[in-house]
Amino acid sequence: MNQKLDELKFLEFSDDGYRIYKCPLCGGKIKVHDSVFYGRCDTCLATLIDYKPAPHQVAFHKSKAKFRLNIGGFGSG
């Protein structure tokens, strides 16, 4: 795995609803809006997935079950 990816650095919250990170690939800025879970670097166009699972999602991800199913209405997480 690329060691640079382990160096993701949060820079700041912007006034217009973005979380801003330093791109681990080129050093540019990645803006992730509060309404979505991803952002793109303004320099190299790398995509950052800024996913923070809810407690019930953490349990789902940790499950060792062979088959898993998570169902819910729109926006249920």
C-alpha positions as CSV (number, residue, x, y, z in Angstrom):
1,M,0.0,0.0,0.0
2,N,1.1,3.5,-0.7
3,Q,2.7,4.9,2.5
4,K,1.6,8.5,1.5
5,L,-2.0,7.4,2.0
6,D,-1.3,7.0,5.7
7,E,-0.3,10.6,5.9
8,L,-3.8,12.1,5.3
9,K,-3.9,15.4,7.2
10,F,-7.0,17.4,8.1
11,L,-6.4,21.1,7.7
12,E,-9.5,23.1,8.6
13,F,-13.3,23.6,8.5
14,S,-14.2,26.2,6.0
15,D,-17.0,28.8,6.5
16,D,-19.0,27.4,3.6
17,G,-19.4,23.9,5.0
18,Y,-16.3,22.0,3.8
19,R,-13.8,19.9,5.6
20,I,-10.4,20.5,4.0
21,Y,-7.6,18.0,3.9
22,K,-4.1,18.0,2.4
23,C,-3.9,15.6,-0.5
24,P,-1.5,12.7,0.5
25,L,-0.5,12.3,-3.2
26,C,0.4,15.7,-4.4
27,G,-0.1,18.2,-1.4
28,G,-3.0,20.0,-3.0
29,K,-6.3,20.6,-1.1
30,I,-9.3,18.2,-0.9
31,K,-12.6,19.8,0.0
32,V,-15.3,17.5,1.3
33,H,-18.7,19.2,1.8
34,D,-20.8,18.3,4.8
35,S,-23.6,17.0,2.6
36,V,-21.5,14.3,0.9
37,F,-18.8,11.8,1.9
38,Y,-16.2,12.4,-0.8
39,G,-14.1,15.2,-2.2
40,R,-11.6,15.7,-5.0
41,C,-8.1,17.2,-4.9
42,D,-8.0,20.6,-6.7
43,T,-4.6,19.7,-8.2
44,C,-4.4,16.0,-9.1
45,L,-8.1,15.1,-9.0
46,A,-7.6,12.2,-6.5
47,T,-10.8,11.3,-4.7
48,L,-11.0,11.1,-0.9
49,I,-13.7,9.0,0.7
50,D,-14.5,10.6,4.1
51,Y,-16.8,8.0,5.5
52,K,-17.4,7.8,9.2
53,P,-19.7,4.9,10.0
54,A,-22.5,5.2,12.6
55,P,-22.4,2.8,15.6
56,H,-24.7,0.3,14.0
57,Q,-22.6,0.4,10.8
58,V,-19.4,-0.3,12.7
59,A,-21.0,-3.5,14.1
60,F,-22.0,-4.4,10.6
61,H,-18.5,-3.9,9.2
62,K,-17.0,-6.0,12.1
63,S,-19.3,-8.9,11.6
64,K,-17.6,-12.2,10.6
65,A,-20.8,-13.6,9.1
66,K,-20.5,-15.1,5.6
67,F,-23.5,-13.2,4.4
68,R,-24.7,-9.8,5.7
69,L,-27.6,-7.7,4.8
70,N,-28.3,-4.1,5.9
71,I,-31.7,-2.8,4.8
72,G,-33.5,0.4,5.5
73,G,-35.4,3.3,4.0
74,F,-33.7,6.1,2.1
75,G,-31.2,7.9,4.4
76,S,-31.3,5.3,7.1
77,G,-27.5,4.9,7.1
